[in-house]
Structure formats: C-alpha cells, structure tokens
Amino acid sequence: MKAALLKSYGDIDQFEIGEIPTPKPGPGEVLIKIEASAVNPFDLILRQGFMAQYIPLPLPAVLGGDAAGIIAAVGQGVTEVAIGDRVVADFAADGKGAHAEFGVVPSTSVAKLPAALSFEEGAALVKAGLTGRQTVDALGVKAGDRVLVSGALGSVGRAAIQYLQQIGAKPVAGVRPERLGEARELAGEAVDITASPESPGFDYAISAAAPVAENLIAHVRDGGQVASIVPVPEGAKRDSRVIIHELYHRTDAATLDAVLDAAVRGVLVIPISQTFALEEIGAAQNAVAAGAQGKVVLKH
C-alpha cells in the first residue's frame, strides 16, 4: 500500500511516499481503507523527534492520528462494525498511523460516520472533538457556569466552547486582542488573554494554548480548576492556589459517537482550512506550522 513515510526525525524533507505491506487486522481489530486523515500539531512534534524519548517511533514511521474511511476487513470477534461501513478512527501515536492507504486499529477506536458527514469532515472531528469534551468533563462543569477557554479559535478550543454551550454553561473565549471579534461570534463573550487580569474572575478554565497558559491561570480564582492539554508553566502548581488537571486525549468510542451526532445536528463545527493530497504531506505540515485557521486534511 502507499504511505507517507517519515524516514528519520527532522524537517519535512524526511517524508517520502513509498510502498509498505498492507496490514492485517488481528482479533478485535479492523482494517480501514482510509479516505481522509487530519494533520495535527502533535504530528509535527513527533516528526521533529521532540517526543522520541517517550514515544520512540519505528522508522520509517507513518504519522497521523485522525482518519475516516471504509471498513475493508474485520478481525475475529469484531461485531461493532462490518465490511463496507463508513467510519472514523482514532489512531495511536505508534508509527502505524493514518497517513496511508490502509490502517489497522482496535474496533473500540472507531465510530460509524453518519451519511450527512463527508470523510474530510469526519477526519477533522476525531481528536479535536474528543479532547474538547474531555477537558470540559474533567472540570465537572454545570449549566450556568462561566468557563474561560484559551486557544478558543483552535480546533480543541472550538470543540470545548461548543460543548459548553450544549450543556448550558457559559464559555468565555480567551484570545489575542486582534481576534476578539471573531471569538465573540463563536462564544458570545471574549477576553484578551494576553492581558493580566485586575483580579481572578473564573472558577473554571481550559488551557489549550501553551504561550498564554500562565496568563490563563492568573484569571482563575483561588480554589478554582484548570483543565490543561498543554504544558503547565513551571511553578504554577507549587502553591496549590488552583487545581490543575493535566489531560491527555484518550480514545472513547461512546464519546466519539456523541461528537459525530453533535456535528450532524450542527452544534459542533470544526472548520477545515486547507485540503492536500497525501503526497503533499510536507506542505500540509507546513500549513499547520504556519498557524492554519482550521483543520488541515489530507485526501487519500
């Protein structure tokens, strides 16, 4: 099968399009004919080797964590899906990712893709939708609670804000001053996250943008809670002024079903900014690095 292969850690020149054996699904696994996959900032971190000590990739490696496609084969014991089903899939960061013609994942990592959504839309929803919901759930937010969300116009931030709106909470978008107008259209309320607050005003916050993590924490009252998917600033937890939940995205098929349902109902929208061919993996990663305003998707 054709795949975008990362030959070695480094720049985008380490990618090449090559042929590798098509994997076969084992017990409890499915083989997906991948039609679209998303490029995430974490893919760039993996490519450059910044996580090599913790996630060593078997080189040449195939990156890509979000995919949509069609079930091509099922392993023993799989009953959730069948050959021919349209699905989305959450791939692990193990060097056997979604930027290829085919991919194998556990059946518990897939959800059926509704007919109302394209493969590109499905691929854009996976990790952003899961992570956005998981940050909100970690805080135990209730209807009526105000929640500050940094990185509000990124994919995870958008997913979190729209989920907060669904459950009746009141999101406040924390963005740079030049994006306040756009953020208000999304969340209804926005603040300049780069400015230091006169006094902390939030019980809950979601940290989805590393450069402003320290400022975001300063907006949270003593005893408040922060759900963070980015590195917590050194010293931020030392005085235990706020409770910080450091989160890592986790696969959850039931939550993924809920994400897809929200997208079909129009209450979750993750914009796609650019679409590339699989062979253009380097250009796609450069688009993410340049700060693409929306998801970057590969069509296979």
C-alpha positions as CSV (number, residue, x, y, z in Angstrom):
1,M,0.0,0.0,0.0
2,K,1.0,3.6,-0.5
3,A,2.0,5.6,2.7
4,A,3.6,8.8,3.7
5,L,6.8,7.6,5.4
6,L,8.9,9.5,7.8
7,K,12.4,8.2,7.2
8,S,14.1,9.9,10.1
9,Y,13.4,12.6,12.6
10,G,13.8,16.1,11.2
11,D,12.2,18.5,8.7
12,I,9.6,17.8,6.1
13,D,12.3,16.6,3.7
14,Q,12.3,13.4,5.8
15,F,9.0,12.4,4.3
16,E,8.7,10.2,1.2
17,I,5.8,8.4,-0.4
18,G,6.6,4.7,-0.5
19,E,5.1,1.3,-0.6
20,I,4.8,-0.9,2.5
21,P,2.8,-4.1,3.2
22,T,-0.9,-3.7,3.8
23,P,-1.5,-4.6,7.5
24,K,-4.0,-7.3,8.5
25,P,-6.4,-7.0,11.4
26,G,-5.9,-9.3,14.4
27,P,-8.6,-10.3,16.9
28,G,-10.6,-7.3,17.9
29,E,-9.2,-5.1,15.2
30,V,-10.4,-3.6,11.9
31,L,-8.7,-2.7,8.6
32,I,-9.8,0.7,7.2
33,K,-9.4,1.9,3.6
34,I,-8.5,5.5,4.6
35,E,-10.2,8.2,2.5
36,A,-9.1,11.2,4.6
37,S,-6.8,12.0,7.5
38,A,-6.1,15.1,9.5
39,V,-2.7,16.7,10.3
40,N,-2.4,17.8,13.9
41,P,0.3,19.9,15.7
42,F,1.3,16.8,17.6
43,D,2.4,15.2,14.3
44,L,4.9,18.0,13.9
45,I,6.3,17.3,17.4
46,L,6.6,13.6,16.6
47,R,8.3,14.3,13.3
48,Q,10.9,16.5,14.8
49,G,11.8,13.9,17.5
50,F,10.8,16.1,20.5
51,M,8.9,13.1,21.9
52,A,11.4,10.4,20.9
53,Q,12.4,9.7,24.5
54,Y,8.8,9.0,25.4
55,I,7.3,7.8,22.1
56,P,10.1,6.2,20.1
57,L,8.8,5.7,16.6
58,P,9.8,2.6,14.5
59,L,11.4,4.4,11.5
60,P,10.3,4.7,8.8
61,A,7.1,5.7,10.5
62,V,3.6,6.6,9.4
63,L,2.1,9.5,11.3
64,G,-1.5,10.6,11.6
65,G,-4.0,10.2,14.4
66,D,-7.3,11.0,12.9
67,A,-8.9,9.2,9.9
68,A,-12.1,8.5,8.1
69,G,-12.7,5.7,5.6
70,I,-14.4,2.4,4.9
71,I,-14.1,-0.9,6.8
72,A,-12.2,-3.2,4.5
73,A,-11.7,-6.2,6.8
74,V,-12.5,-7.2,10.4
75,G,-10.7,-9.4,12.8
76,Q,-12.0,-12.2,14.9
77,G,-14.6,-11.2,17.5
78,V,-15.5,-7.8,15.9
79,T,-19.2,-7.1,16.0
80,E,-19.5,-3.3,16.3
81,V,-18.8,-2.7,12.6
82,A,-18.9,-4.6,9.3
83,I,-17.1,-4.5,6.0
84,G,-18.4,-1.6,4.0
85,D,-19.2,0.6,6.9
86,R,-18.2,4.3,6.8
87,V,-16.2,5.1,10.0
88,V,-13.9,7.5,11.7
89,A,-10.9,6.2,13.6
90,D,-8.6,7.3,16.4
91,F,-5.1,6.1,15.7
92,A,-2.4,5.7,18.4
93,A,0.9,7.6,18.1
94,D,2.9,4.4,17.4
95,G,4.3,5.0,13.9
96,K,1.5,3.0,12.3
97,G,-0.8,5.9,11.7
98,A,-3.4,7.2,9.3
99,H,-1.3,8.8,6.6
100,A,-1.6,5.7,4.4
101,E,-4.0,3.9,2.1
102,F,-4.9,1.5,4.8
103,G,-4.7,1.3,8.6
104,V,-5.5,-1.1,11.4
105,V,-7.0,0.0,14.8
106,P,-8.9,-1.7,17.6
107,S,-12.6,-1.8,16.9
108,T,-13.1,0.2,20.1
109,S,-11.3,3.1,18.4
110,V,-13.8,3.5,15.6
111,A,-17.3,5.0,15.3
112,K,-19.7,4.9,12.4
113,L,-19.6,8.0,10.2
114,P,-23.1,9.4,9.6
115,A,-24.0,9.8,5.9
116,A,-24.5,13.5,6.5
117,L,-20.8,14.0,7.1
118,S,-18.0,13.7,4.4
119,F,-14.8,11.8,5.0
120,E,-12.9,15.1,5.3
121,E,-15.4,16.4,7.9
122,G,-15.2,13.1,9.9
123,A,-11.4,13.1,10.0
124,A,-11.4,16.7,11.3
125,L,-13.6,15.8,14.2
126,V,-11.8,12.9,15.9
127,K,-9.1,14.1,18.3
128,A,-10.4,17.7,18.5
129,G,-13.9,16.6,19.4
130,L,-12.8,14.0,21.9
131,T,-10.3,16.3,23.6
132,G,-12.7,19.3,23.7
133,R,-15.3,17.2,25.5
134,Q,-12.8,15.5,27.8
135,T,-11.5,18.9,29.1
136,V,-15.0,20.1,30.0
137,D,-15.9,16.8,31.6
138,A,-12.7,16.8,33.7
139,L,-13.9,20.1,35.4
140,G,-17.4,18.9,36.3
141,V,-18.9,22.0,34.7
142,K,-22.6,22.5,35.2
143,A,-25.2,24.6,33.4
144,G,-24.7,28.3,34.1
145,D,-21.0,28.0,35.0
146,R,-18.7,30.5,33.2
147,V,-15.6,28.8,31.8
148,L,-12.6,30.6,30.3
149,V,-11.2,28.8,27.3
150,S,-7.8,29.8,25.9
151,G,-6.9,28.8,22.3
152,A,-10.6,29.3,21.7
153,L,-10.3,29.5,17.9
154,G,-8.2,26.4,17.6
155,S,-9.9,23.1,17.0
156,V,-9.9,21.8,20.6
157,G,-10.9,25.2,21.9
158,R,-13.8,25.4,19.4
159,A,-14.9,21.9,20.4
160,A,-14.8,22.8,24.1
161,I,-16.7,26.0,23.6
162,Q,-19.5,24.4,21.6
163,Y,-19.8,21.5,24.1
164,L,-20.1,24.1,26.9
165,Q,-22.9,25.8,25.0
166,Q,-24.6,22.4,24.5
167,I,-24.7,21.7,28.3
168,G,-25.9,25.2,29.2
169,A,-22.6,26.6,30.5
170,K,-21.3,30.0,29.6
171,P,-18.0,29.9,27.7
172,V,-15.7,32.9,27.5
173,A,-13.1,32.8,24.7
174,G,-9.6,33.8,25.7
175,V,-7.8,35.1,22.6
176,R,-5.3,37.7,21.4
177,P,-6.8,41.2,21.1
178,E,-6.9,41.1,17.3
179,R,-9.2,38.1,17.3
180,L,-11.8,39.3,19.9
181,G,-14.5,40.0,17.3
182,E,-14.2,36.5,15.8
183,A,-14.1,35.0,19.3
184,R,-17.3,36.8,20.4
185,E,-19.1,35.4,17.3
186,L,-18.2,31.9,18.4
187,A,-18.6,32.1,22.2
188,G,-20.7,35.1,22.8
189,E,-18.1,36.6,25.3
190,A,-14.4,37.0,24.9
191,V,-11.4,38.5,26.8
192,D,-7.9,39.5,25.9
193,I,-6.0,36.5,27.2
194,T,-2.7,38.3,26.8
195,A,-3.6,41.0,29.4
196,S,-3.1,40.5,33.1
197,P,-6.4,40.5,35.0
198,E,-7.1,43.0,37.7
199,S,-8.3,40.1,39.8
200,P,-9.0,36.5,39.1
201,G,-12.6,36.1,37.9
202,F,-13.2,32.5,36.9
203,D,-13.8,29.3,38.8
204,Y,-13.1,27.2,35.7
205,A,-10.7,27.4,32.8
206,I,-9.5,25.3,29.9
207,S,-5.9,25.7,28.8
208,A,-5.4,24.9,25.1
209,A,-2.7,27.4,24.1
210,A,0.8,27.0,25.6
211,P,2.0,30.6,25.1
212,V,-0.7,32.1,27.3
213,A,-1.0,29.3,29.9
214,E,0.4,31.3,32.7
215,N,-1.9,34.3,32.0
216,L,-4.9,31.9,31.8
217,I,-4.1,30.5,35.3
218,A,-3.9,34.1,36.6
219,H,-7.6,34.5,35.6
220,V,-8.7,31.7,37.9
221,R,-9.8,32.3,41.5
222,D,-8.1,30.6,44.5
223,G,-9.5,27.0,44.7
224,G,-10.6,27.1,41.0
225,Q,-9.9,24.5,38.4
226,V,-7.9,24.4,35.2
227,A,-8.1,21.5,32.7
228,S,-4.9,21.8,30.6
229,I,-3.9,19.9,27.4
230,V,-0.7,22.0,27.1
231,P,2.4,22.1,29.3
232,V,1.7,23.7,32.7
233,P,4.1,26.7,33.4
234,E,6.9,25.8,35.8
235,G,5.8,26.7,39.4
236,A,2.2,27.0,38.6
237,K,1.2,24.1,40.8
238,R,3.6,24.7,43.7
239,D,1.3,26.8,45.9
240,S,-1.8,24.8,45.0
241,R,-3.7,28.1,44.5
242,V,-5.7,26.4,41.8
243,I,-6.4,22.8,41.0
244,I,-4.8,21.8,37.6
245,H,-5.9,18.7,35.7
246,E,-3.2,17.8,33.2
247,L,-5.0,15.9,30.5
248,Y,-4.1,13.7,27.6
249,H,-6.6,12.8,24.9
250,R,-8.0,9.3,25.3
251,T,-9.9,7.1,22.9
252,D,-13.5,6.7,23.8
253,A,-15.9,5.3,21.2
254,A,-19.1,6.4,23.0
255,T,-17.8,10.0,23.2
256,L,-16.8,9.9,19.6
257,D,-20.4,8.8,18.7
258,A,-21.6,11.9,20.6
259,V,-19.1,14.1,18.8
260,L,-20.4,12.9,15.4
261,D,-24.0,13.3,16.5
262,A,-23.3,16.9,17.5
263,A,-21.7,17.6,14.2
264,V,-24.7,16.2,12.3
265,R,-27.0,18.4,14.4
266,G,-24.9,21.4,13.6
267,V,-24.0,22.2,17.2
268,L,-20.3,21.2,16.6
269,V,-18.5,22.8,13.7
270,I,-14.7,22.4,13.2
271,P,-13.7,24.3,10.1
272,I,-11.4,22.8,7.5
273,S,-9.0,25.4,6.3
274,Q,-6.9,23.5,3.8
275,T,-7.0,20.2,2.0
276,F,-4.0,18.5,0.5
277,A,-3.3,15.2,-1.3
278,L,-1.5,12.5,0.7
279,E,1.6,13.2,-1.5
280,E,1.6,16.7,-0.2
281,I,2.2,15.7,3.5
282,G,5.1,18.1,3.8
283,A,3.1,21.1,2.6
284,A,0.3,20.1,4.9
285,Q,2.6,20.0,7.9
286,N,4.0,23.4,7.0
287,A,0.4,24.8,6.8
288,V,-0.2,23.6,10.4
289,A,3.2,25.1,11.5
290,A,2.2,28.4,9.9
291,G,-0.9,28.6,12.1
292,A,-3.7,27.4,9.7
293,Q,-7.0,28.8,11.0
294,G,-8.9,25.4,10.9
295,K,-8.1,21.8,10.4
296,V,-5.6,20.7,7.7
297,V,-6.8,17.5,6.0
298,L,-5.2,15.0,3.6
299,K,-7.4,13.4,0.9
300,H,-6.1,9.9,0.0
